[in-house]
Amino acid sequence: MPSPKPLVVRCPRCQGEALFDPSNRWRPFCGERCHTGDFAAWANEEFRVPATAENSDDPKDVALPGDSEPARSRPLSH
């Protein structure tokens, strides 16, 4: 029985062909250069998930029960 044809996918970095097989130690990237470049982008925080007030740790972003507006849009009370 012939062995299955290796899967070829697009490299997430350069969009070139990348062998998705255990023989490619850089998979899903095409090679070391794309793998390292992607890792460097993560380390430099170039990839970010947008934060919303729901995900914020800032107490000013927390809505109080019964509020229809976020805390930042309410006037400060002393």
Protein Blocks (a to p, Z undefined) as FASTA:
>chain_A
ZZddddddddfklopacdddfklmkbcbfblklmmmmmmmmmnopaccdddfklpcbfkl
pccehiabdfklpccdZZ
